[in-house]
Amino acid sequence: MQTLIQVVCSEKKSLRDVIAHDEKLKKFNFYVEAKQKPGRSPGWAKIHSTDTNVRGAINISWQGRLNILNCRVITKGTGKPANIIGDFMKYLLTRFSRKIESIIIVPR
């Protein structure tokens, strides 16, 4: 199953880049599996949960002109997206609530 999360931000700085280099990501049970080399547009990153009960991956990209963080949550098999989405929302709202103007979640 795929779920799209769009995060509209108030700042121009790439939230994807900030997340990909965030030292506190581990505190929220996430790690960066892969990321595109810095300076290349558009940038992307893939994060996973460190919790073995939470399956799936989140592919993150940044649209600089619009200040929108696009997150594609992908779960396969019996993996339910609610767990990884809930953990990711907790992370975003705890770490970046001042930068976030709105969050849109679209199940597909």
N, CA, C and O of each residue as an XYZ file, in Angstrom:
432
protein
N       0.841     -1.177      0.000
C       0.000      0.000      0.000
C       0.885      1.238      0.000
O       1.951      1.251      0.616
N       0.438      2.274     -0.692
C       1.154      3.541     -0.711
C       0.276      4.635     -0.120
O      -0.934      4.669     -0.348
N       0.890      5.515      0.630
C       0.212      6.678      1.187
C       1.087      7.889      0.911
O       2.301      7.842      1.106
N       0.473      8.964      0.459
C       1.203     10.199      0.183
C       0.974     11.168      1.333
O      -0.161     11.387      1.756
N       2.046     11.740      1.829
C       1.977     12.782      2.853
C       2.646     14.013      2.280
O       3.804     13.959      1.867
N       1.928     15.119      2.252
C       2.506     16.391      1.804
C       2.549     17.335      3.002
O       1.550     17.548      3.689
N       3.725     17.887      3.230
C       3.929     18.801      4.343
C       4.280     20.162      3.753
O       5.336     20.325      3.142
N       3.401     21.127      3.936
C       3.636     22.481      3.453
C       4.402     23.231      4.539
O       3.971     23.284      5.691
N       5.547     23.813      4.160
C       6.440     24.455      5.115
C       6.485     25.966      4.916
O       6.199     26.479      3.834
N       6.846     26.651      5.970
C       6.936     28.109      5.912
C       8.333     28.591      5.538
O       8.507     29.769      5.225
N       9.320     27.720      5.562
C      10.698     28.106      5.270
C      11.167     27.533      3.947
O      10.676     26.499      3.494
N      12.126     28.217      3.331
C      12.681     27.779      2.050
C      13.687     26.648      2.198
O      13.897     25.882      1.257
N      14.317     26.533      3.378
C      15.347     25.513      3.576
C      14.741     24.123      3.423
O      13.649     23.857      3.927
N      15.442     23.249      2.737
C      14.964     21.897      2.449
C      14.756     21.099      3.730
O      15.715     20.769      4.428
N      13.501     20.794      4.034
C      13.200     19.976      5.189
C      13.698     18.542      4.970
O      14.031     17.850      5.932
N      13.749     18.102      3.733
C      14.279     16.773      3.427
C      15.742     16.681      3.836
O      16.166     15.685      4.422
N      16.502     17.705      3.531
C      17.914     17.724      3.887
C      18.095     17.763      5.401
O      18.985     17.106      5.941
N      17.258     18.526      6.076
C      17.329     18.610      7.531
C      17.024     17.247      8.152
O      17.722     16.817      9.070
N      15.990     16.569      7.660
C      15.624     15.245      8.175
C      16.746     14.239      7.908
O      17.093     13.450      8.786
N      17.307     14.266      6.708
C      18.347     13.308      6.335
C      19.599     13.437      7.196
O      20.358     12.477      7.326
N      19.823     14.598      7.779
C      21.016     14.829      8.598
C      20.684     15.059     10.071
O      21.542     15.506     10.832
N      19.476     14.767     10.474
C      19.037     15.021     11.848
C      19.592     13.962     12.799
O      19.312     12.773     12.649
N      20.372     14.400     13.766
C      20.954     13.494     14.765
C      19.873     12.886     15.665
O      20.069     11.798     16.206
N      18.756     13.558     15.831
C      17.696     13.078     16.728
C      16.719     12.129     16.041
O      15.740     11.705     16.656
N      16.964     11.795     14.798
C      16.102     10.857     14.067
C      16.067      9.504     14.772
O      15.025      8.850     14.818
N      17.197      9.092     15.315
C      17.277      7.814     16.027
C      16.386      7.789     17.258
O      15.833      6.746     17.606
N      16.245      8.922     17.909
C      15.399      9.015     19.109
C      13.948      8.663     18.786
O      13.216      8.179     19.649
N      13.536      8.905     17.545
C      12.164      8.629     17.118
C      12.063      7.301     16.352
O      11.087      7.061     15.641
N      13.070      6.454     16.504
C      13.095      5.104     15.923
C      13.130      5.091     14.396
O      12.479      4.258     13.767
N      13.884      6.007     13.803
C      14.073      6.020     12.358
C      15.559      6.072     12.034
O      16.373      6.534     12.834
N      15.892      5.587     10.842
C      17.250      5.733     10.328
C      17.174      5.973      8.820
O      16.228      5.546      8.158
N      18.173      6.655      8.294
C      18.243      6.947      6.866
C      18.923      5.772      6.186
O      20.069      5.441      6.492
N      18.205      5.142      5.259
C      18.784      4.016      4.506
C      19.626      4.520      3.349
O      20.721      4.015      3.101
N      19.112      5.518      2.640
C      19.822      6.042      1.474
C      19.416      7.484      1.252
O      18.335      7.916      1.653
N      20.303      8.218      0.606
C      19.982      9.590      0.227
C      20.796      9.964     -0.991
O      21.881      9.434     -1.229
N      20.240     10.898     -1.760
C      20.935     11.366     -2.951
C      22.067     12.294     -2.534
O      22.006     12.928     -1.481
N      23.075     12.366     -3.349
C      24.218     13.212     -3.055
C      23.793     14.672     -2.925
O      22.945     15.136     -3.688
N      24.372     15.407     -1.963
C      24.028     16.815     -1.771
C      24.286     17.647     -3.015
O      25.194     17.353     -3.793
N      23.485     18.682     -3.198
C      23.674     19.605     -4.302
C      22.977     19.203     -5.575
O      22.931     19.987     -6.523
N      22.427     17.995     -5.627
C      21.718     17.548     -6.814
C      20.233     17.788     -6.613
O      19.709     17.543     -5.525
N      19.566     18.249     -7.614
C      18.148     18.557     -7.511
C      17.366     17.607     -8.400
O      17.835     17.357     -9.510
N      16.249     17.065     -8.031
C      15.689     17.158     -6.680
C      16.344     16.134     -5.761
O      16.709     15.041     -6.193
N      16.485     16.492     -4.515
C      17.067     15.587     -3.533
C      16.028     14.598     -3.050
O      14.827     14.843     -3.164
N      16.485     13.488     -2.513
C      15.578     12.493     -1.971
C      16.279     11.758     -0.835
O      17.503     11.791     -0.709
N      15.476     11.100     -0.020
C      16.003     10.267      1.059
C      15.001      9.151      1.320
O      13.810      9.293      1.041
N      15.491      8.048      1.851
C      14.629      6.920      2.213
C      14.909      6.585      3.662
O      16.052      6.328      4.040
N      13.851      6.589      4.481
C      14.023      6.250      5.884
C      13.174      5.029      6.243
O      12.139      4.757      5.634
N      13.651      4.312      7.248
C      12.968      3.138      7.775
C      12.867      3.275      9.291
O      13.592      4.054      9.912
N      11.957      2.505      9.867
C      11.830      2.449     11.314
C      12.829      1.444     11.867
O      13.112      0.430     11.230
N      13.362      1.725     13.051
C      14.230      0.766     13.729
C      13.410     -0.247     14.507
O      13.942     -1.268     14.940
N      12.125      0.018     14.691
C      11.221     -0.895     15.387
C      10.877     -2.051     14.442
O      10.340     -1.826     13.357
N      11.182     -3.277     14.849
C      10.942     -4.437     13.984
C       9.457     -4.712     13.765
O       9.100     -5.426     12.828
N       8.590     -4.162     14.604
C       7.142     -4.342     14.447
C       6.530     -3.338     13.476
O       5.372     -3.479     13.082
N       7.296     -2.334     13.092
C       6.814     -1.303     12.176
C       7.470     -1.533     10.825
O       8.669     -1.313     10.655
N       6.666     -1.979      9.865
C       7.201     -2.300      8.537
C       6.954     -1.156      7.576
O       6.022     -0.369      7.744
N       7.805     -1.076      6.564
C       7.617     -0.082      5.522
C       8.783      0.872      5.411
O       9.744      0.813      6.179
N       8.675      1.750      4.439
C       9.698      2.764      4.177
C       9.013      4.075      3.832
O       7.862      4.100      3.395
N       9.736      5.153      4.036
C       9.233      6.480      3.664
C      10.243      7.099      2.709
O      11.398      7.324      3.073
N       9.803      7.372      1.490
C      10.630      8.050      0.493
C      10.292      9.535      0.555
O       9.133      9.928      0.428
N      11.317     10.346      0.752
C      11.123     11.778      0.994
C      11.784     12.589     -0.108
O      12.929     12.330     -0.481
N      11.053     13.575     -0.630
C      11.624     14.520     -1.596
C      11.138     15.922     -1.257
O      10.120     16.100     -0.588
N      11.879     16.902     -1.728
C      11.601     18.307     -1.416
C      11.340     19.082     -2.692
O      12.126     19.009     -3.637
N      10.233     19.829     -2.728
C       9.938     20.732     -3.840
C      10.233     22.151     -3.373
O       9.407     22.790     -2.721
N      11.412     22.628     -3.712
C      11.897     23.905     -3.210
C      11.067     25.109     -3.618
O      10.874     26.029     -2.823
N      10.575     25.114     -4.851
C       9.782     26.270     -5.308
C       8.487     26.416     -4.532
O       7.991     27.528     -4.352
N       7.937     25.301     -4.072
C       6.651     25.313     -3.378
C       6.770     25.148     -1.870
O       5.780     25.281     -1.152
N       7.970     24.860     -1.388
C       8.206     24.577      0.034
C       7.348     23.420      0.525
O       6.710     23.508      1.575
N       7.338     22.333     -0.245
C       6.536     21.164      0.100
C       7.446     19.948      0.215
O       8.255     19.661     -0.666
N       7.284     19.244      1.335
C       7.955     17.979      1.546
C       6.992     16.876      1.127
O       5.915     16.745      1.707
N       7.366     16.081      0.128
C       6.546     14.955     -0.319
C       7.104     13.681      0.291
O       8.296     13.392      0.178
N       6.236     12.930      0.934
C       6.633     11.686      1.581
C       5.740     10.575      1.055
O       4.518     10.631      1.190
N       6.354      9.573      0.460
C       5.613      8.412     -0.015
C       5.877      7.275      0.942
O       6.998      6.776      1.040
N       4.825      6.863      1.657
C       4.935      5.766      2.616
C       4.572      4.483      1.882
O       3.491      4.377      1.304
N       5.478      3.510      1.906
C       5.259      2.263      1.187
C       5.315      1.110      2.181
O       6.300      0.932      2.897
N       4.231      0.327      2.209
C       4.206     -0.885      3.016
C       3.814     -2.039      2.111
O       2.978     -1.893      1.219
N       4.426     -3.178      2.352
C       4.153     -4.354      1.536
C       3.564     -5.457      2.407
O       3.749     -5.475      3.624
N       2.863     -6.362      1.770
C       2.319     -7.511      2.478
C       1.330     -7.103      3.552
O       0.394     -6.348      3.291
N       1.542     -7.606      4.762
C       0.619     -7.332      5.860
C       0.962     -6.057      6.610
O       0.309     -5.740      7.605
N       1.959     -5.326      6.165
C       2.349     -4.090      6.838
C       1.253     -3.041      6.755
O       0.786     -2.700      5.668
N       0.851     -2.536      7.906
C      -0.168     -1.487      7.975
C       0.530     -0.134      8.052
O       1.457      0.034      8.844
N       0.100      0.832      7.241
C       0.802      2.124      7.211
C       0.587      2.978      8.457
O       1.351      3.914      8.692
N      -0.429      2.680      9.258
C      -0.751      3.536     10.409
C       0.407      3.659     11.389
O       0.637      4.742     11.927
N       1.139      2.583     11.634
C       2.220      2.628     12.617
C       3.371      3.524     12.172
O       3.819      4.381     12.934
N       3.845      3.335     10.965
C       4.980      4.137     10.495
C       4.554      5.596     10.266
O       5.335      6.516     10.508
N       3.318      5.803      9.800
C       2.826      7.172      9.602
C       2.679      7.883     10.940
O       3.051      9.049     11.072
N       2.139      7.183     11.930
C       1.983      7.777     13.257
C       3.313      8.176     13.860
O       3.447      9.268     14.412
N       4.299      7.293     13.758
C       5.629      7.606     14.282
C       6.259      8.781     13.543
O       6.905      9.633     14.152
N       6.065      8.820     12.221
C       6.634      9.907     11.422
C       5.951     11.239     11.725
O       6.615     12.274     11.780
N       4.636     11.224     11.922
C       3.919     12.453     12.281
C       4.383     12.971     13.641
O       4.561     14.174     13.830
N       4.575     12.056     14.578
C       5.084     12.448     15.896
C       6.451     13.110     15.758
O       6.718     14.135     16.385
N       7.307     12.524     14.940
C       8.634     13.090     14.695
C       8.535     14.489     14.088
O       9.145     15.433     14.590
N       7.761     14.617     13.000
C       7.643     15.914     12.324
C       7.089     16.992     13.250
O       7.623     18.099     13.308
N       6.025     16.670     13.970
C       5.379     17.684     14.808
C       6.196     18.012     16.054
O       6.108     19.122     16.578
N       6.979     17.067     16.525
C       7.842     17.340     17.674
C       9.037     18.189     17.268
O       9.389     19.143     17.961
N       9.658     17.848     16.150
C      10.889     18.515     15.748
C      10.688     19.794     14.926
O      11.503     20.712     15.016
N       9.611     19.870     14.120
C       9.498     20.953     13.143
C       8.150     21.666     13.166
O       7.750     22.227     12.146
N       7.447     21.665     14.271
C       6.100     22.239     14.308
C       6.069     23.713     13.914
O       5.075     24.169     13.349
N       7.112     24.459     14.193
C       7.143     25.882     13.834
C       7.301     26.101     12.330
O       6.914     27.148     11.811
N       7.863     25.127     11.635
C       8.091     25.246     10.196
C       6.919     24.726      9.370
O       6.830     25.013      8.176
N       6.021     23.967      9.989
C       4.937     23.303      9.262
C       3.680     24.156      9.259
O       3.202     24.585     10.309
N       3.147     24.398      8.053
C       1.889     25.126      7.929
C       0.704     24.183      7.809
O      -0.364     24.451      8.360
N       0.885     23.077      7.090
C      -0.196     22.093      6.983
C       0.382     20.739      6.599
O       1.480     20.636      6.052
N      -0.406     19.694      6.907
C      -0.040     18.327      6.545
C      -1.258     17.695      5.880
O      -2.371     17.745      6.404
N      -1.023     17.105      4.721
C      -2.091     16.455      3.967
C      -1.702     14.987      3.803
O      -0.611     14.676      3.327
N      -2.601     14.093      4.200
C      -2.358     12.651      4.074
C      -3.374     12.088      3.095
O      -4.582     12.218      3.294
N      -2.870     11.453      2.025
C      -3.742     10.903      0.976
C      -3.457      9.412      0.850
O      -2.406      9.032      0.334
N      -4.390      8.542      1.319
C      -4.186      7.102      1.126
C      -4.450      6.745     -0.341
O      -5.328      7.320     -0.984
N      -3.675      5.791     -0.853
C      -3.855      5.378     -2.242
C      -4.156      3.901     -2.313
O      -4.340      3.360     -3.403
